Amino acid sequence: MKEEVVMPFKSKAQRRLFWAKVGRGEISKEKAEEWEKETPNKEKLPERLKKKPAEKRPAPKPRAKKRSK
């Protein structure tokens, strides 16, 4: 059997999302409660996490235009 790892919430937005999903029936209430137990300090969670900067990729090459007949 595959053992599931329970993680703490990383932001208030993630916490709200989980409880909204519980209300819609997408995940179980028990799963959200497990995450709540794993979250050490709920008051100090950031509102949202900052996005990590994306790796710089080379610009895409321009495509050749199709000719009309």
Buried (B, 14 or more C-beta within 10 A) or exposed (E): EEEEEEEBBEBBBBBEBBBEBBEEEEBEEEBBEBBBEEBEEEEEBEEEEEEEEEEEEEEEEEEEEEEEE
